[in-house]
Amino acid sequence: MIRKCMIGQSGGPTAVINASLAGIIQSAFQAGYDQVYGMVHGIAGLLEEQWIDLRLFQDEHQLKSLMETPSMYLGSCRFKIEPEDQALQQKIIDILTKHGITDFFYIGGNDSMDTIKILSHYAKKVHSNIHFMGVPKTIDNDLKTYVTPGYPSACHYVATTLLEVALDSVVYPQKAVTIVEIMGRDAGWLTASAQIVNEVYPHTVDLIYLPEDTFNRSCFIEHVQRVLKQKNHCMIAVSEGLHFDQEIHAFDTGIQKDAFGHSSHHGCSNILKEWVLQTCQCKVRAIQLSTLQRCAAHLVSLVDRQNAFKVGAYALHCALENQSGVMVSFLDQKQMTTVPIEDVANDVKKFPMEWIDTENKQIKKAYIDYIVPLIYESGKIELPHYEIRS
């Protein structure tokens, strides 16, 4: 049987998403696929019949280079397929059928899994034999799988950067507050990685705020003031998607919505900065880590990269078994399976409330036990060793 596959990447980049692409490519050629194509800019590129031949990555040195390249080699898009737009769905099926595509892989997050759900449902409806496979990635870790490739590397970057920002913040003797805003629109998984710093350098990140725990302005100011009574500097990590309680106007302005209706939440650190300036009369800095969190190949987790590669390889294996309408999912640190795409598309895995110390605004040890083996091969935290004056 002639096998040809089409691979796309969608949503936001990660430092290891190209390792998943490499996993699919290598496994496809090992399995004897006749053609392996890559969509340029995801579904949007496919509709314009823009793709490239990926045979150059049959060379092992080229493949290794691809694995180590951050961001998205094929480019991305945020293109939403409406469930009722069957004409568009038929166009996609027609394009794939015309070029003999037997297997379609989409590497992405929640919204990308929605694309797989819609296309796999429509393919079944029109009796198409094309297999549609979801391959997970996101730095948010909010897909319903034990861990999502891309997240552990982002955690290591965030923890390392917070440590270094903290060292910079204490060089002057006057009272000061540093607020670091971390990605996480609906879930606080990435912000929780601030706790990794505290495990090695206790009391470095004083307060950690996640979207899962409703944010109260008065309590926030009280916590900051309490820290400043104990020491000169207060270090705060906050998720961009903080959920304010009813006494505060919603931060979401409705501006800059993407194709899936998601609003940009970045900038909450500037709001908090103003509140601290008004009440604490001290120096305040607001820092947004922004896109640096998802493209820092110099701080990549080797465990994460390996797992990303394995996810891609496993997706190809499942396609050969004629699976469709599924996403590859981790059962634990190593074992993988597939889950029905309906169980993950457009859903959000929240950070467990039982892992949040709501009183002290810290993250509990259960999270550290979960995340450390997913980042470090040694099973121990490997942050830089710096000399800190006591």
C-alpha positions in Angstrom: 0.0 0.0 0.0 1.3 3.5 -0.9 1.5 5.7 2.2 1.9 9.5 2.1 1.6 11.8 5.0 1.1 15.5 5.6 2.4 17.1 8.8 1.5 20.5 10.2 2.3 22.7 13.2 -0.2 25.1 14.8 -0.6 27.5 17.7 2.3 28.8 19.7 5.8 27.5 19.4 7.8 25.6 22.0 11.5 24.8 22.3 10.9 21.1 21.4 8.0 21.1 18.9 10.4 20.3 16.0 11.5 17.2 17.9 8.0 15.9 17.5 8.1 16.8 13.8 11.4 14.9 13.6 9.9 11.9 15.3 7.1 11.6 12.7 9.5 12.1 9.8 12.0 9.5 10.9 9.4 6.9 11.7 7.6 7.5 8.4 10.7 6.9 6.3 11.6 3.9 8.4 8.1 2.5 7.7 8.6 3.0 4.0 6.4 6.0 3.3 6.5 7.1 -0.3 6.2 10.8 0.6 6.4 12.9 3.7 5.2 16.5 3.3 5.1 19.5 5.7 2.4 22.1 5.5 3.7 25.7 5.5 1.7 27.6 8.1 -0.6 24.8 9.0 -4.2 24.5 7.7 -3.9 28.0 6.2 -1.0 26.9 4.1 -2.7 23.6 3.2 -5.6 25.5 1.7 -3.2 27.4 -0.5 -1.5 24.1 -1.3 1.7 25.3 0.2 3.9 22.4 1.5 7.4 21.2 1.3 9.0 17.8 0.7 10.7 16.7 4.0 13.0 14.1 2.4 16.1 16.2 3.3 15.6 15.0 6.9 16.4 11.4 5.9 19.9 12.6 6.5 20.6 11.9 10.2 22.6 15.1 10.7 19.8 17.2 9.2 17.3 15.4 11.4 19.4 16.0 14.6 19.6 19.7 13.7 15.9 19.9 13.2 15.4 18.3 16.7 17.5 20.9 18.3 15.9 23.9 16.5 13.4 25.9 18.6 10.2 27.4 17.4 8.3 25.9 14.4 10.2 24.8 11.3 7.0 24.6 9.3 5.5 27.8 10.6 2.2 28.2 12.3 -1.3 29.6 12.0 -4.4 30.2 14.2 -7.0 29.1 11.6 -10.3 28.0 13.0 -12.5 25.6 11.0 -16.1 26.1 11.9 -18.0 22.8 12.5 -20.8 23.8 10.2 -18.5 24.9 7.3 -18.7 21.6 5.5 -17.6 23.2 2.2 -14.3 24.1 3.8 -13.9 20.7 5.3 -14.6 19.1 1.9 -12.0 21.3 0.3 -9.4 20.1 2.7 -10.4 16.4 2.1 -10.3 17.0 -1.6 -6.8 18.5 -1.5 -5.4 15.7 0.6 -7.1 13.1 -1.6 -5.9 14.6 -4.8 -2.3 14.2 -3.6 -2.8 10.7 -2.2 -2.4 11.6 1.5 -3.2 8.7 3.7 -2.2 10.2 7.1 -2.5 13.7 8.5 -0.6 14.8 11.6 -1.2 18.1 13.4 1.1 19.1 16.2 -0.5 21.6 18.5 -2.5 22.5 21.5 -6.2 22.6 22.5 -7.4 24.5 19.4 -5.3 22.3 17.0 -7.0 19.2 18.6 -10.3 20.9 17.7 -9.2 21.0 14.1 -8.4 17.2 14.2 -11.8 16.5 15.8 -13.7 18.4 13.1 -11.7 16.9 10.2 -11.8 13.3 11.5 -15.5 13.5 12.1 -16.1 14.9 8.6 -13.8 12.3 7.0 -15.8 9.5 8.7 -19.0 11.1 7.5 -17.9 11.1 3.8 -16.2 7.7 4.1 -12.6 9.1 3.6 -9.9 6.7 4.7 -7.4 9.5 5.7 -6.2 9.1 9.3 -6.2 12.3 11.3 -3.8 12.3 14.3 -3.3 14.8 17.0 0.2 15.3 18.4 0.3 17.4 21.6 2.5 20.4 22.3 2.2 23.4 24.6 4.2 25.2 27.2 0.9 25.7 29.2 0.6 21.9 30.0 -3.2 22.4 29.8 -3.9 19.4 27.5 -5.5 16.4 29.1 -2.4 14.3 29.2 0.1 13.5 32.0 2.5 16.0 30.5 2.6 18.0 27.3 5.9 18.2 25.4 7.2 21.8 25.5 6.1 22.4 29.1 9.2 21.0 31.0 11.6 23.0 28.9 9.6 26.2 29.5 9.6 25.4 33.3 13.4 25.1 33.3 13.7 28.5 31.5 11.2 30.2 33.9 12.9 28.8 37.0 16.4 29.7 35.8 15.3 33.2 34.7 13.5 33.9 38.0 16.5 33.0 39.9 18.7 35.4 38.0 16.1 38.2 38.1 15.9 37.7 41.9 19.7 38.1 42.2 19.6 41.3 40.2 16.7 42.6 42.3 18.4 42.6 45.7 21.6 44.5 44.9 20.2 47.8 46.3 19.3 48.3 50.0 16.0 50.1 49.5 12.5 48.4 49.6 11.5 47.1 46.2 9.0 44.7 44.5 9.5 42.7 41.3 6.5 41.3 39.6 7.2 38.7 36.9 4.4 37.9 34.5 4.4 34.3 33.1 2.4 32.8 30.3 -0.8 30.9 31.2 -4.1 32.2 29.9 -6.4 29.7 31.6 -4.1 27.5 33.7 -1.2 28.2 36.0 1.0 25.2 35.3 3.9 27.3 34.0 3.8 29.9 36.8 3.9 27.1 39.3 7.4 26.3 38.1 8.5 29.3 40.1 8.4 27.0 43.1 11.4 25.1 41.6 13.6 28.0 42.6 12.4 28.0 46.2 13.3 24.3 46.5 17.0 25.2 45.9 17.1 28.8 47.1 14.4 29.1 49.8 12.3 32.3 50.0 13.4 33.6 46.6 10.0 33.8 45.0 7.8 35.1 47.8 4.4 35.0 46.2 3.0 32.9 43.4 -0.4 33.6 41.9 -2.2 31.2 39.5 -5.5 31.6 37.6 -7.0 28.7 39.5 -6.9 30.7 42.8 -9.2 33.7 42.6 -7.1 36.9 42.9 -8.2 39.5 45.5 -6.6 43.0 45.4 -6.7 43.6 49.2 -5.2 40.3 50.1 -2.5 40.8 47.4 -1.5 44.1 49.0 -1.5 42.6 52.5 0.8 39.8 51.4 3.2 42.2 49.7 3.3 44.5 52.8 3.9 41.5 55.0 6.9 40.4 53.0 8.4 43.9 52.9 8.2 44.0 56.7 10.4 40.9 56.8 13.0 41.9 54.1 13.8 44.6 51.6 12.7 42.9 48.5 9.5 41.0 47.4 9.6 38.7 44.4 6.3 37.8 42.8 5.4 35.4 40.0 2.0 35.8 38.4 0.1 34.1 35.6 -1.0 36.4 32.7 -4.5 35.0 33.1 -5.2 36.0 36.7 -8.9 35.7 37.6 -9.9 38.8 39.6 -12.7 38.5 42.2 -15.9 40.6 41.8 -14.5 43.7 43.5 -12.2 44.2 40.6 -13.1 44.9 37.0 -12.2 42.0 34.7 -8.7 42.6 33.2 -9.8 41.0 29.8 -10.5 44.0 27.6 -11.7 41.9 24.7 -9.0 43.4 22.5 -6.7 41.3 20.3 -8.8 38.2 20.0 -7.5 35.4 17.8 -9.5 33.2 15.4 -10.6 31.0 18.3 -11.9 33.9 20.3 -9.1 33.9 22.9 -8.2 37.4 24.2 -4.7 38.5 24.9 -4.3 38.7 28.7 -0.7 39.9 28.8 -0.1 43.1 30.9 -1.6 42.2 34.2 1.8 42.8 35.9 1.5 46.4 34.9 -1.8 46.6 36.7 -0.4 45.0 39.8 2.6 47.4 39.6 0.3 50.4 39.8 -1.5 48.9 42.8 1.8 48.4 44.7 3.0 51.9 43.8 -0.2 53.4 45.2 0.0 51.5 48.5 3.6 50.5 49.4 5.7 53.6 48.4 8.6 51.6 47.1 10.4 50.8 43.9 8.4 48.4 41.7 9.3 46.6 38.5 7.0 44.7 36.2 8.6 42.1 33.9 6.9 40.1 31.1 8.9 37.0 30.0 6.7 36.9 26.9 7.8 34.8 24.0 11.2 34.1 25.6 9.5 31.3 27.6 8.7 29.3 24.5 11.9 29.6 22.4 14.8 29.2 24.8 16.6 26.3 23.2 19.7 27.1 25.3 17.8 26.0 28.4 15.9 23.1 26.8 15.2 20.0 28.9 16.8 16.9 27.3 14.0 14.7 28.8 11.5 17.0 27.2 13.1 16.9 23.8 13.3 13.1 23.9 9.7 12.8 24.9 8.7 15.2 22.1 10.5 13.0 19.6 8.8 9.9 21.0 5.4 11.4 20.8 5.9 12.0 17.1 7.2 8.5 16.5 4.3 7.0 18.4 1.7 9.0 16.4 3.1 7.6 13.2 2.9 4.1 14.7 -0.7 4.6 15.6 -1.5 5.8 12.1 -0.1 2.6 10.7 -2.5 0.8 13.0 -5.3 2.8 11.2 -6.2 4.9 14.2 -7.8 8.2 13.5 -9.5 11.0 15.5 -7.2 10.5 18.4 -4.4 12.4 20.2 -1.3 10.8 21.6 -1.3 11.1 25.4 1.2 10.3 28.2 -0.1 7.9 30.9 2.9 8.7 33.1 6.5 9.8 32.7 7.2 7.3 29.9 4.1 5.3 28.8 2.0 6.6 25.9 -1.5 5.8 24.6 -4.1 7.5 22.4 -7.3 9.1 23.6 -10.4 10.1 21.6 -10.0 13.6 20.3 -13.4 14.5 21.7 -11.9 14.1 25.2 -9.2 16.7 24.8 -10.3 19.2 22.1 -11.1 22.7 23.5 -10.8 21.5 27.0 -8.4 22.8 29.7 -6.5 20.8 32.3 -6.4 23.1 35.3 -3.6 23.1 37.9 -4.7 21.1 40.9 -6.1 23.2 43.7 -4.8 20.7 46.2 -1.2 21.6 45.0 -1.7 25.3 45.9 -0.8 26.7 49.3 -3.5 29.4 49.1 -2.7 30.9 52.5 1.0 31.6 51.8 0.7 31.8 48.0 3.2 29.0 47.4 3.1 25.7 45.6 3.2 22.4 47.5 5.7 19.6 47.3 3.4 17.4 45.3 4.0 19.6 42.3 7.8 19.4 42.7 7.6 15.6 42.8 5.6 15.7 39.6 7.6 18.1 37.5 11.3 17.4 38.5 11.6 14.0 36.8 10.0 15.5 33.6 12.7 18.1 33.3 15.9 16.5 34.7 17.3 13.1 33.8 19.0 12.9 37.2 15.6 13.3 38.9 17.1 16.2 40.8 16.7 20.0 40.3 19.6 21.3 38.2 19.5 25.0 38.5 22.8 26.9 38.4 24.8 27.1 41.6 25.2 30.7 42.6 26.8 32.3 45.7 24.2 34.2 47.6 25.1 36.4 50.6 23.1 35.3 53.7 
